[in-house]
Amino acid sequence: MTIFQKLNKIQTELKAPKGQTNNFGHYKYRSCEDILEAIKPLLKELEAIIIMSDKMVQLGERYYVKATVTLQDVKSEQHIKATASARESLVKKGMDESQITGTASSYARKYALNGLFLIDDTKDTDTQDNSGSPKQQFKPAKAPATKVSPKATEQAQTSLQKMKLKLFEDGATSDEEAVKLISDKAGVTVKSIAEVDEKMAKEIMDLYNK
C-alpha cells in the first residue's frame, strides 16, 4: 500500500470526536490532541507515523507559528506533508508569552492535521470570534480524497482552489484575513473571497507569488 493509499484510508475512515467544550459559545470542538488520539489505531494498522514540527515566521510586524505535519510510511519512508500557520496574539489575558506561542502552535498543528486528513471544523475555538460579534469563517479548498501523485493532485485543482489553499497555508483563518493577505502580497483589492472567480484567482496568484 502506497503512502497515498494510506492517506486515503485515513481520510475516509478517521473519526475524531469533538471532546472539548467552549463554555462561552456553548459548543463542542476538537483539539489537536483529540485528532492525534483518534488517529493512533489507524497509524498502528497502516504502519505509519506522524511527525510534527513548528517554526516562527514573521510577516510584516506580526509573528506566525508555521506548523508542518508529516504522514510517513514506516517501511518505505514515503511521506506527505501539510502546513498551516496561526498568528500569535499580541495580548492574551492570563497568559505569559510562552503560553501565547504554545496556543498558536496548537492551533497551527490542528489546522495542518485538518488539511491533511480532510477534517472539517465548522464550529471551533480557532474559527470563532468570541468577542460576541460574528466573524465570517474562511474555508480553504480541500484536496481530492483519492490521490495518485502530488503532480496529479496539483493538476486536478482549479486556480481558485490553489489560491484558497495558499491563503490558508499563509495563516488566513477568516475571510477578512484572506482578503488582507491578497491586498498585502498581491496588491489586489477584493471585498470578499466569494467574489473571486477562476480568472481573477489565477491573476491574483500570479501576482502573489512574484
C-alpha positions as CSV (number, residue, x, y, z in Angstrom):
1,M,0.0,0.0,0.0
2,T,1.5,3.4,-1.0
3,I,1.5,6.4,1.2
4,F,-1.3,7.9,-0.9
5,Q,-3.5,4.9,-0.4
6,K,-2.8,5.0,3.4
7,L,-3.7,8.7,3.4
8,N,-6.9,8.0,1.5
9,K,-7.8,5.3,4.1
10,I,-7.2,7.7,7.0
11,Q,-9.2,10.5,5.2
12,T,-12.2,8.2,4.7
13,E,-12.2,6.3,8.0
14,L,-10.9,8.7,10.6
15,K,-13.5,9.7,13.2
16,A,-12.2,12.4,15.6
17,P,-14.9,13.2,18.2
18,K,-15.2,16.8,19.5
19,G,-14.1,16.2,23.0
20,Q,-13.8,19.8,24.2
21,T,-16.5,22.3,25.2
22,N,-16.4,26.0,24.7
23,N,-18.2,27.4,27.7
24,F,-18.6,30.8,26.2
25,G,-20.2,29.8,23.0
26,H,-21.7,26.6,24.3
27,Y,-20.5,24.3,21.5
28,K,-18.3,21.3,21.1
29,Y,-15.0,21.3,19.3
30,R,-12.0,19.0,18.8
31,S,-8.4,19.8,19.8
32,C,-5.1,18.8,18.2
33,E,-4.8,16.1,21.0
34,D,-8.3,14.8,20.1
35,I,-7.3,14.2,16.5
36,L,-4.0,12.6,17.4
37,E,-5.7,10.2,19.9
38,A,-8.3,9.2,17.3
39,I,-5.7,8.5,14.6
40,K,-3.4,6.2,16.6
41,P,-5.3,3.0,15.9
42,L,-5.2,3.7,12.1
43,L,-1.5,4.6,12.3
44,K,-0.8,1.2,14.0
45,E,-2.8,-0.7,11.4
46,L,-1.2,1.1,8.5
47,E,2.3,1.1,9.9
48,A,2.7,4.8,9.6
49,I,3.8,7.6,11.8
50,I,3.0,11.4,12.2
51,I,5.8,13.9,12.7
52,M,5.0,17.5,13.7
53,S,7.3,20.5,13.8
54,D,7.0,24.3,14.1
55,K,8.9,27.3,13.0
56,M,8.4,31.0,13.6
57,V,7.7,33.2,10.6
58,Q,7.5,37.0,10.5
59,L,5.1,38.7,8.1
60,G,5.2,42.4,8.5
61,E,5.2,43.2,12.2
62,R,3.4,40.1,13.2
63,Y,4.7,36.6,14.1
64,Y,3.1,33.4,13.0
65,V,3.8,29.8,14.0
66,K,4.0,27.7,10.9
67,A,3.3,24.0,11.7
68,T,4.3,21.1,9.4
69,V,2.6,17.7,9.8
70,T,4.1,14.8,8.0
71,L,2.5,11.4,7.5
72,Q,5.3,8.9,6.9
73,D,5.3,5.2,6.0
74,V,7.4,3.3,8.5
75,K,8.9,0.8,5.9
76,S,9.3,2.8,2.7
77,E,9.7,6.2,4.4
78,Q,7.4,7.7,1.7
79,H,5.8,10.8,3.2
80,I,3.2,13.5,2.6
81,K,3.3,17.0,4.3
82,A,0.8,19.6,5.1
83,T,1.5,23.0,6.6
84,A,-0.7,25.7,8.3
85,S,0.0,28.9,10.2
86,A,-1.5,30.6,13.2
87,R,-0.8,34.2,14.3
88,E,0.4,34.9,17.8
89,S,-1.9,37.2,19.7
90,L,-0.4,40.5,20.8
91,V,-2.1,40.1,24.1
92,K,-3.8,37.1,25.7
93,K,-5.3,37.8,29.1
94,G,-4.0,35.5,31.7
95,M,-1.2,34.0,29.6
96,D,2.6,34.6,29.5
97,E,4.5,34.8,26.2
98,S,5.4,31.1,26.1
99,Q,1.7,30.2,26.6
100,I,0.7,32.5,23.7
101,T,3.2,30.8,21.4
102,G,2.1,27.4,22.6
103,T,-1.6,28.2,21.9
104,A,-0.7,29.4,18.4
105,S,1.4,26.2,17.8
106,S,-1.5,24.0,18.9
107,Y,-3.9,25.9,16.5
108,A,-1.5,25.7,13.6
109,R,-0.8,22.0,14.1
110,K,-4.6,21.3,14.3
111,Y,-5.1,23.3,11.1
112,A,-2.4,21.2,9.3
113,L,-3.9,18.0,10.6
114,N,-7.4,19.2,9.4
115,G,-6.0,19.9,5.9
116,L,-4.1,16.7,5.6
117,F,-6.9,14.4,6.8
118,L,-9.9,16.4,5.5
119,I,-11.3,17.2,8.9
120,D,-14.0,19.8,8.8
121,D,-14.3,22.1,11.9
122,T,-17.4,24.3,11.4
123,K,-17.6,25.5,15.0
124,D,-14.3,25.7,16.7
125,T,-12.5,28.0,19.1
126,D,-10.0,28.8,16.4
127,T,-12.6,29.9,13.9
128,Q,-15.0,31.8,16.1
129,D,-14.7,35.4,17.3
130,N,-15.6,35.1,21.0
131,S,-15.9,38.8,21.4
132,G,-19.6,38.5,20.6
133,S,-19.5,39.8,17.0
134,P,-19.9,37.4,14.1
135,K,-16.8,36.7,12.0
136,Q,-17.0,35.0,8.6
137,Q,-15.1,31.8,8.6
138,F,-12.6,31.2,5.8
139,K,-12.9,27.8,4.3
140,P,-9.9,26.6,2.4
141,A,-10.3,24.3,-0.6
142,K,-9.9,20.6,0.2
143,A,-7.6,18.3,-1.7
144,P,-9.2,15.4,-3.6
145,A,-9.9,12.4,-1.3
146,T,-8.3,10.0,-3.8
147,K,-4.7,10.8,-4.6
148,V,-2.5,9.2,-7.2
149,S,0.5,11.6,-7.1
150,P,1.3,15.1,-5.9
151,K,1.6,16.2,-9.5
152,A,-1.8,14.7,-10.4
153,T,-3.4,16.3,-7.3
154,E,-2.0,19.7,-8.2
155,Q,-3.3,19.4,-11.8
156,A,-6.7,18.5,-10.5
157,Q,-7.0,21.7,-8.5
158,T,-8.5,24.8,-10.0
159,S,-6.8,28.2,-9.7
160,L,-9.4,29.2,-7.1
161,Q,-8.7,26.1,-5.0
162,K,-5.0,26.7,-5.2
163,M,-5.5,30.3,-4.1
164,K,-7.6,29.3,-1.1
165,L,-5.1,26.6,-0.1
166,K,-2.2,29.1,-0.4
167,L,-4.0,31.7,1.7
168,F,-4.8,29.0,4.3
169,E,-1.2,27.9,4.5
170,D,-0.1,31.5,4.9
171,G,-2.3,31.9,8.0
172,A,-5.7,33.1,6.8
173,T,-8.4,31.6,9.1
174,S,-11.2,34.1,8.2
175,D,-12.5,35.8,5.1
176,E,-11.1,39.2,6.4
177,E,-7.6,37.8,6.9
178,A,-7.7,36.2,3.4
179,V,-8.7,39.5,1.8
180,K,-5.9,41.3,3.7
181,L,-3.3,38.8,2.5
182,I,-4.4,39.3,-1.1
183,S,-4.1,43.0,-0.7
184,D,-0.7,42.9,1.1
185,K,1.0,40.3,-1.1
186,A,-0.7,40.7,-4.5
187,G,-1.7,44.3,-4.4
188,V,-5.3,43.4,-5.4
189,T,-8.3,44.7,-3.5
190,V,-11.4,42.5,-3.2
191,K,-14.4,42.8,-0.9
192,S,-14.6,39.1,-0.1
193,I,-13.3,35.7,-1.4
194,A,-16.8,34.9,-2.6
195,E,-16.4,37.5,-5.4
196,V,-13.2,36.0,-6.8
197,D,-13.8,33.9,-9.9
198,E,-11.4,31.4,-11.6
199,K,-9.8,34.0,-13.9
200,M,-9.3,36.5,-11.1
201,A,-7.8,33.8,-8.8
202,K,-5.2,33.0,-11.5
203,E,-4.2,36.6,-11.8
204,I,-4.1,37.0,-8.0
205,M,-1.8,34.0,-7.6
206,D,0.5,35.2,-10.4
207,L,1.0,38.5,-8.5
208,Y,1.0,36.8,-5.1
209,N,3.9,34.5,-6.0
210,K,6.1,37.2,-7.5
